[in-house]
Amino acid sequence: MKSLQSDYLKAEADNDSSMPTAVNVVVQKTGQKIPLKTTKVKIGRDPTNQVVVAEDTFASRHHAWITFEDGDFWIEDLGSTNGTLLNGHPVVKRQVLSTGDKIRVGHTELTFEVERN
């Protein structure tokens, strides 16, 4: 599987002088910062997901994807029972993510962030 961080960081370096140093999601309740390391990151309760929200019974086992494709990050709901929200709005089709976006899966709020120097 491709490396999300290295592909993104290379693409950004080619396009922007303020080089990003990391791509993360932050769990708002705990402040835990989870680095995104592959081009496809699954979020949900299942322990095999890259972003695990095991304690949130309102999240599905395989709830949503964050993917890196064509120079953009995308969020996509995986047919979860309670849906995925992006900045308070339902994700009904794949949507582009920007730094600072709020992602809600079940009752868990995550913040998408791209760190720069």
VEXLUM-275050 format. One record per residue (C-alpha): residue number from 1; residue in one letter; x, y, z. Coordinates in Angstrom, 3 decimals, always signed. Layout:
BEGIN
+------+------+----------+----------+----------+
| resi | resn |        u |        v |        w |
+------+------+----------+----------+----------+
|  NUM |    a |        X |        Y |        Z |
...
+------+------+----------+----------+----------+
% end
This chain:
BEGIN
+------+------+----------+----------+----------+
| resi | resn |        u |        v |        w |
+------+------+----------+----------+----------+
|    1 |    m |   +0.000 |   +0.000 |   +0.000 |
|    2 |    k |   +1.275 |   +3.463 |   -0.812 |
|    3 |    s |   +2.458 |   +5.807 |   +1.908 |
|    4 |    l |   -0.066 |   +8.587 |   +2.392 |
|    5 |    q |   +2.337 |  +10.897 |   +4.174 |
|    6 |    s |   +5.203 |  +10.603 |   +1.679 |
|    7 |    d |   +2.970 |  +10.873 |   -1.421 |
|    8 |    y |   +1.141 |  +13.883 |   +0.005 |
|    9 |    l |   +4.255 |  +15.571 |   +1.320 |
|   10 |    k |   +5.961 |  +15.162 |   -2.076 |
|   11 |    a |   +2.921 |  +16.553 |   -3.933 |
|   12 |    e |   +2.729 |  +19.518 |   -1.576 |
|   13 |    a |   +6.467 |  +20.182 |   -1.819 |
|   14 |    d |   +6.118 |  +20.396 |   -5.580 |
|   15 |    n |   +3.235 |  +22.904 |   -5.263 |
|   16 |    d |   +3.891 |  +24.906 |   -2.103 |
|   17 |    s |   +6.849 |  +26.422 |   -0.322 |
|   18 |    s |   +5.379 |  +25.794 |   +3.171 |
|   19 |    m |   +6.108 |  +22.090 |   +3.325 |
|   20 |    p |   +3.676 |  +19.977 |   +5.403 |
|   21 |    t |   +5.362 |  +17.887 |   +8.069 |
|   22 |    a |   +2.500 |  +15.524 |   +9.022 |
|   23 |    v |   -1.090 |  +14.531 |   +8.265 |
|   24 |    n |   -3.220 |  +13.498 |  +11.267 |
|   25 |    v |   -6.670 |  +13.102 |  +12.704 |
|   26 |    v |   -7.141 |  +14.280 |  +16.284 |
|   27 |    v |   -9.724 |  +12.674 |  +18.587 |
|   28 |    q |  -11.336 |  +15.742 |  +20.177 |
|   29 |    k |  -12.404 |  +14.060 |  +23.429 |
|   30 |    t |   -8.905 |  +12.819 |  +24.311 |
|   31 |    g |   -6.603 |  +14.983 |  +22.202 |
|   32 |    q |   -5.039 |  +11.809 |  +20.774 |
|   33 |    k |   -3.260 |  +12.556 |  +17.497 |
|   34 |    i |   -3.352 |   +9.688 |  +15.003 |
|   35 |    p |   -0.944 |   +9.966 |  +12.049 |
|   36 |    l |   -2.358 |   +8.913 |   +8.679 |
|   37 |    k |   +0.254 |   +6.643 |   +7.139 |
|   38 |    t |   -1.331 |   +5.000 |   +4.090 |
|   39 |    t |   -3.343 |   +6.181 |   +1.085 |
|   40 |    k |   -6.458 |   +4.481 |   +2.477 |
|   41 |    v |   -7.301 |   +4.845 |   +6.178 |
|   42 |    k |  -10.383 |   +3.149 |   +7.626 |
|   43 |    i |  -12.222 |   +4.558 |  +10.670 |
|   44 |    g |  -14.502 |   +2.510 |  +12.935 |
|   45 |    r |  -14.854 |   +0.249 |  +15.969 |
|   46 |    d |  -13.103 |   -2.784 |  +14.471 |
|   47 |    p |   -9.562 |   -3.176 |  +15.872 |
|   48 |    t |   -8.187 |   -3.758 |  +12.357 |
|   49 |    n |   -9.022 |   -0.154 |  +11.358 |
|   50 |    q |   -6.217 |   +2.402 |  +11.269 |
|   51 |    v |   -8.351 |   +4.845 |  +13.320 |
|   52 |    v |  -10.165 |   +2.836 |  +16.018 |
|   53 |    v |  -13.098 |   +4.271 |  +18.002 |
|   54 |    a |  -13.726 |   +1.059 |  +19.960 |
|   55 |    e |  -15.707 |   +2.622 |  +22.821 |
|   56 |    d |  -18.222 |   +4.409 |  +20.556 |
|   57 |    t |  -21.203 |   +2.071 |  +20.150 |
|   58 |    f |  -22.798 |   +4.539 |  +17.703 |
|   59 |    a |  -19.912 |   +4.038 |  +15.261 |
|   60 |    s |  -20.025 |   +1.108 |  +12.850 |
|   61 |    r |  -17.255 |   -1.497 |  +12.768 |
|   62 |    h |  -16.132 |   -0.125 |   +9.388 |
|   63 |    h |  -17.567 |   +3.387 |   +9.355 |
|   64 |    a |  -15.648 |   +5.594 |   +6.899 |
|   65 |    w |  -12.562 |   +5.894 |   +4.685 |
|   66 |    i |  -10.078 |   +8.732 |   +4.413 |
|   67 |    t |   -8.219 |   +8.360 |   +1.131 |
|   68 |    f |   -5.507 |  +10.299 |   -0.663 |
|   69 |    e |   -6.086 |  +10.450 |   -4.396 |
|   70 |    d |   -5.126 |  +12.862 |   -7.189 |
|   71 |    g |   -3.508 |  +15.275 |   -4.720 |
|   72 |    d |   -6.527 |  +15.539 |   -2.381 |
|   73 |    f |   -7.732 |  +13.889 |   +0.811 |
|   74 |    w |  -11.276 |  +12.491 |   +0.672 |
|   75 |    i |  -13.794 |  +11.280 |   +3.260 |
|   76 |    e |  -16.348 |   +8.617 |   +2.349 |
|   77 |    d |  -19.011 |   +6.926 |   +4.477 |
|   78 |    l |  -18.975 |   +3.126 |   +4.174 |
|   79 |    g |  -22.731 |   +2.637 |   +4.537 |
|   80 |    s |  -22.560 |   +3.067 |   +8.302 |
|   81 |    t |  -25.731 |   +2.799 |  +10.380 |
|   82 |    n |  -25.552 |   +6.350 |  +11.792 |
|   83 |    g |  -23.747 |   +8.081 |   +8.935 |
|   84 |    t |  -20.660 |  +10.274 |   +8.857 |
|   85 |    l |  -20.764 |  +14.052 |   +9.287 |
|   86 |    l |  -18.295 |  +16.525 |   +7.802 |
|   87 |    n |  -18.481 |  +19.932 |   +9.483 |
|   88 |    g |  -21.989 |  +19.048 |  +10.697 |
|   89 |    h |  -23.317 |  +17.924 |   +7.300 |
|   90 |    p |  -23.994 |  +14.317 |   +6.243 |
|   91 |    v |  -21.439 |  +12.750 |   +3.918 |
|   92 |    v |  -23.687 |  +11.317 |   +1.204 |
|   93 |    k |  -20.923 |  +10.991 |   -1.368 |
|   94 |    r |  -17.147 |  +11.247 |   -1.239 |
|   95 |    q |  -16.022 |  +14.750 |   -0.221 |
|   96 |    v |  -12.680 |  +16.561 |   -0.190 |
|   97 |    l |  -11.099 |  +17.228 |   +3.212 |
|   98 |    s |   -9.298 |  +20.405 |   +4.245 |
|   99 |    t |   -7.184 |  +21.029 |   +7.321 |
|  100 |    g |   -9.370 |  +21.876 |  +10.315 |
|  101 |    d |  -12.394 |  +19.916 |   +9.044 |
|  102 |    k |  -14.489 |  +18.197 |  +11.730 |
|  103 |    i |  -15.419 |  +14.566 |  +11.060 |
|  104 |    r |  -18.051 |  +12.849 |  +13.218 |
|  105 |    v |  -18.376 |   +9.068 |  +13.293 |
|  106 |    g |  -20.969 |   +7.905 |  +15.814 |
|  107 |    h |  -20.461 |  +10.200 |  +18.807 |
|  108 |    t |  -16.730 |  +10.649 |  +18.158 |
|  109 |    e |  -15.497 |  +13.928 |  +16.705 |
|  110 |    l |  -12.198 |  +13.966 |  +14.845 |
|  111 |    t |  -10.326 |  +16.935 |  +13.416 |
|  112 |    f |   -8.415 |  +16.481 |  +10.155 |
|  113 |    e |   -5.123 |  +18.361 |  +10.203 |
|  114 |    v |   -2.176 |  +18.962 |   +7.961 |
|  115 |    e |   +0.795 |  +20.253 |   +9.962 |
|  116 |    r |   +3.195 |  +22.667 |   +8.324 |
|  117 |    n |   +6.554 |  +24.100 |   +9.351 |
+------+------+----------+----------+----------+
% end
